Amino acid sequence: MPLSASPVVRRARLGAELRRLRRRQALTLEQVCGRLGWASTSKLSRIELGQSRPDLADVLDLLDVYGVPPGKRDELIVIARDAATGRGWSRALGEMGERQRAYAELEAGAARIIEYQPAVVPGLLQTPAYARLRVAAGAQLHEDVDVEADVRARAVRQEALHRPNATHYTALLDERVCDPGGVPADVWRDQLGHLVALADRPYVTIRLLSRDAAPHGGVHPLTAFSHYAYPDPADPRTVLVETLTTDLRLTAEADVARYERLVDWLLAAALPAEETVDLLARRLGSPPVPRPRDPRDAPVTDLRDGPVTESPDAPVIES
């Protein structure tokens, strides 16, 4: 089923809005919780940090304390309802593990995703056979991983690229991603063909960073990361940094801005989309496919819309 606004993003947005309203009233956490009869400040703190699914009644009480006028109140109620969504998402995301679910929730409501991968084909672009090999390899370090469930989870996530009004997705891949790296020849050939086919879709752009590419100042990312922007420009832009054991979710403006600067440098250094497809097709042994220049090859900072809502760092997402 198509999913709308990401609950995790709307929780971050709601928390930032409520924190700003509280500070505007010059109220402390203790004062607000005292007026509402809440036993401790931890409940309000978790709401403001976007760490818990808010109860709509609690949000309404907070809006009363802050004296929010009707127009703004209605806007925040809509955001609170999105933030509290759970049942429909649980049905749609099914058996996903926590890390896969974190990616899926960020991807499903995104207007634009830019992903950098230095070593492997990203999950959104993987064939089932390639995904199975990658997940099985990772399971050697994470014994609790259900390989087949993880492969199915990737298939559900990939629906974000195929729905009507699909997410605009750009993959920035190090050229090493195009090396088989021990993958069986038939699996690797199918995966390359899948990349070429996906690159022809109007919402998908794939660009390679050649081995001798030199991003601005020689800055090379040390880890894979994904950048997410949303249809509502007030929803916090988000970066998810991939590590061996956990994925770090960043929403603070200063952190996200640094990654956006890095994305601009990577885009400037990467092969254009049409040259990338030609290279992939040659490795596959297929003739190059003509592809018009895509305006999404422009720097991410040129495509940013509207004001940005201040948002705190979200907690680390455990694997």
C-alpha positions in Angstrom: 0.0 0.0 0.0 1.3 3.5 -0.7 2.4 5.3 2.5 2.1 9.0 3.1 4.0 11.2 5.5 6.6 9.3 7.5 5.6 9.0 11.2 9.2 9.3 12.4 9.7 12.5 10.4 6.4 14.0 11.6 7.3 13.1 15.2 10.5 15.1 14.8 8.6 18.0 13.3 5.9 17.9 16.0 8.5 17.8 18.8 10.4 20.8 17.3 7.2 22.8 17.0 6.1 22.0 20.6 9.5 22.8 22.0 9.5 26.2 20.2 6.0 26.9 21.5 7.1 26.1 25.1 10.1 28.3 24.9 8.1 31.1 23.4 6.0 31.0 26.6 9.2 31.0 28.7 8.1 27.7 30.3 10.4 25.0 31.6 9.7 21.3 31.2 8.9 21.1 34.9 6.4 24.0 34.8 4.5 22.5 31.9 4.4 19.0 33.4 3.3 20.5 36.7 0.3 22.3 35.0 -0.7 19.1 33.3 -0.2 16.8 36.3 2.4 14.7 34.6 4.5 12.7 37.0 7.9 13.5 35.4 9.4 15.6 32.6 10.6 12.5 30.7 7.3 12.2 28.9 7.4 15.7 27.6 11.1 15.5 26.8 10.5 12.3 24.7 7.7 14.1 22.8 9.9 17.1 22.1 12.7 14.9 20.9 10.5 12.9 18.6 11.3 9.7 20.5 7.8 8.5 21.3 4.5 8.2 19.5 2.4 11.0 20.9 -1.1 10.6 22.3 -3.4 13.1 20.6 -5.0 14.0 23.9 -1.6 14.9 25.3 -0.9 17.1 22.3 -4.2 18.9 22.7 -3.5 19.6 26.4 -0.1 21.0 25.4 -1.7 23.3 22.8 -4.1 24.6 25.5 -1.2 25.3 27.9 0.7 27.2 25.1 -2.4 29.1 24.0 -2.0 28.1 20.3 -4.5 30.0 18.0 -7.0 28.0 15.9 -5.1 28.1 12.5 -1.8 26.9 14.0 -3.7 24.5 16.3 -5.4 22.8 13.3 -2.0 22.5 11.5 -0.4 20.8 14.6 -3.3 18.4 15.1 -2.8 17.1 11.5 0.9 16.7 12.2 0.2 15.0 15.5 -2.2 12.5 13.8 0.5 11.7 11.3 3.1 11.3 14.1 0.8 8.9 16.0 0.1 6.7 13.0 1.1 3.1 13.7 -1.4 0.4 12.7 -1.4 1.0 8.9 2.3 1.3 8.8 2.8 -1.9 10.8 0.5 -3.8 8.3 2.4 -2.3 5.3 5.9 -2.9 6.7 5.0 -6.3 8.1 7.9 -8.4 9.4 10.7 -5.9 8.8 13.5 -5.8 11.3 14.2 -2.5 13.1 16.9 -1.3 10.7 14.9 -2.1 7.6 11.9 -0.4 9.1 13.9 2.8 9.8 14.9 3.0 6.2 11.4 2.2 5.0 9.7 4.9 7.1 12.1 7.5 5.9 11.9 6.4 2.2 8.1 6.0 1.9 7.1 9.6 2.5 10.2 11.2 0.9 10.0 13.5 -2.1 13.7 13.1 -2.8 16.4 10.7 -1.7 20.1 11.0 -2.4 22.1 7.9 -1.4 25.9 7.4 -1.4 27.3 3.9 -1.4 31.0 3.2 -1.5 31.0 -0.6 -1.9 27.7 -2.3 -2.6 24.6 -1.7 -4.7 22.0 0.1 -2.5 19.0 -1.8 -1.1 16.5 0.2 -3.3 18.4 -1.0 -6.4 19.1 -4.6 -5.5 17.7 -7.7 -7.2 16.4 -10.4 -4.9 19.3 -12.7 -5.7 21.9 -10.0 -5.0 20.1 -8.9 -1.9 20.1 -12.4 -0.6 23.9 -12.6 -1.0 24.4 -9.3 0.7 22.1 -10.1 3.6 23.6 -13.5 4.1 27.1 -12.0 4.2 25.9 -9.5 6.9 24.3 -12.3 8.9 27.8 -13.6 9.7 28.1 -10.6 12.0 24.4 -10.3 13.0 23.3 -13.8 13.9 19.7 -12.7 14.6 19.1 -11.6 10.9 16.4 -13.5 9.1 17.8 -13.5 5.6 14.6 -14.2 3.7 12.6 -11.7 5.7 15.3 -9.1 5.0 15.1 -9.8 1.3 11.3 -9.4 1.3 11.7 -6.2 3.3 13.9 -4.7 0.5 11.2 -5.6 -2.0 8.6 -3.7 0.0 11.0 -0.7 0.3 11.5 -0.7 -3.4 7.9 0.1 -4.0 8.8 3.8 -3.2 10.4 3.9 -6.7 7.5 2.4 -8.5 4.4 4.0 -7.1 2.6 6.9 -8.9 4.4 10.1 -8.2 7.4 8.0 -7.1 10.2 9.3 -4.9 13.0 11.1 -6.9 15.9 8.9 -6.2 19.6 9.6 -6.9 22.2 7.0 -6.2 25.8 8.2 -6.0 28.0 5.0 -6.3 31.7 4.5 -6.1 33.0 2.7 -9.1 34.0 -0.2 -6.9 30.2 -1.0 -6.6 30.5 -2.1 -10.3 33.1 -4.8 -9.4 31.6 -8.3 -9.0 33.5 -8.8 -5.7 32.9 -12.5 -5.6 29.2 -12.4 -6.7 28.4 -15.3 -9.0 28.4 -14.3 -12.7 24.7 -14.9 -13.3 23.6 -12.9 -10.3 26.0 -10.0 -11.1 24.8 -9.9 -14.7 21.2 -9.7 -13.6 22.1 -7.0 -11.1 23.9 -4.9 -13.7 21.0 -5.3 -16.1 18.6 -4.3 -13.3 20.6 -1.1 -12.8 20.5 -0.2 -16.5 16.8 -0.8 -16.6 16.1 1.3 -13.4 18.2 4.1 -14.7 15.8 4.5 -17.6 12.9 5.2 -15.2 12.0 8.9 -14.9 12.4 9.1 -11.2 15.7 7.2 -10.9 19.2 8.7 -11.5 22.4 6.6 -11.1 25.8 8.3 -11.1 29.2 6.7 -10.7 32.2 8.2 -9.0 35.2 6.9 -10.9 38.2 5.7 -9.1 40.2 8.8 -9.9 37.3 11.2 -9.1 38.4 14.1 -6.9 35.5 15.7 -4.9 36.1 19.2 -3.7 39.2 19.4 -1.6 39.7 15.6 -1.8 36.9 15.0 0.7 35.6 11.4 0.4 32.8 10.1 2.6 34.0 7.3 5.0 30.6 5.6 5.3 27.4 5.1 3.3 24.6 7.6 3.9 21.2 8.7 2.7 19.7 12.1 2.5 15.9 12.6 2.6 13.8 15.6 1.8 10.0 15.8 2.1 7.0 17.4 0.3 6.3 19.7 3.2 9.5 21.8 3.4 8.9 22.3 7.1 9.4 18.6 7.8 13.0 18.2 8.8 15.4 17.1 6.1 17.1 13.9 7.4 20.4 12.1 7.0 20.8 8.4 7.9 24.4 7.3 8.3 25.1 3.6 7.9 27.5 1.9 10.3 28.3 -1.7 11.1 26.0 -2.0 14.1 23.6 1.0 14.1 22.3 3.6 11.7 22.6 7.2 13.0 19.6 9.5 12.2 20.5 13.2 12.0 18.0 16.0 11.7 19.8 19.0 13.3 20.2 21.7 10.6 23.9 22.1 11.1 24.5 18.3 10.6 22.2 18.0 7.6 23.8 21.1 6.0 27.3 19.5 6.1 26.0 16.4 4.4 24.3 18.5 1.7 27.5 20.3 1.1 29.2 17.0 0.7 26.5 15.8 -1.7 27.0 18.9 -3.9 30.7 18.0 -4.1 30.0 14.4 -5.0 27.5 15.4 -7.7 30.1 17.8 -9.2 32.7 15.0 -9.3 30.5 12.1 -10.5 30.0 11.0 -14.0 26.8 12.4 -15.6 23.9 10.0 -15.6 24.1 9.2 -19.3 27.8 8.3 -19.1 27.1 6.2 -16.1 24.4 4.2 -18.0 26.8 3.8 -20.9 29.5 2.4 -18.6 27.1 0.0 -17.0 25.8 -1.1 -20.4 29.3 -1.7 -21.7 30.1 -3.9 -18.7 27.0 -5.8 -19.4 27.9 -6.1 -23.0 24.8 -4.1 -24.2 24.7 -1.1 -26.5 24.5 2.3 -24.7 21.0 3.7 -24.2 20.5 7.4 -25.1 19.3 9.3 -22.0 18.5 13.1 -21.9 20.2 15.2 -19.3 18.3 15.1 -16.0 17.8 18.4 -14.1 18.1 16.3 -10.9 21.9 16.2 -11.6 21.9 19.8 -10.3 23.3 20.4 -6.8 21.0 19.5 -4.0 21.2 23.0 -2.6 19.6 24.3 -5.8 16.7 22.0 -5.3 15.9 22.9 -1.7 12.6 24.5 -1.1 11.2 26.7 1.6 12.1 27.3 5.2 13.6 24.6 7.4 12.2 23.7 10.8 14.8 23.4 13.5 14.9 19.8 14.8 17.0 18.1 17.4 19.2 15.1 16.7 17.2 11.9 16.8 18.4 8.9 18.8 20.6 6.2 17.4 18.5 3.5 15.7 19.5 0.2 17.1 20.1 -2.7 14.7 
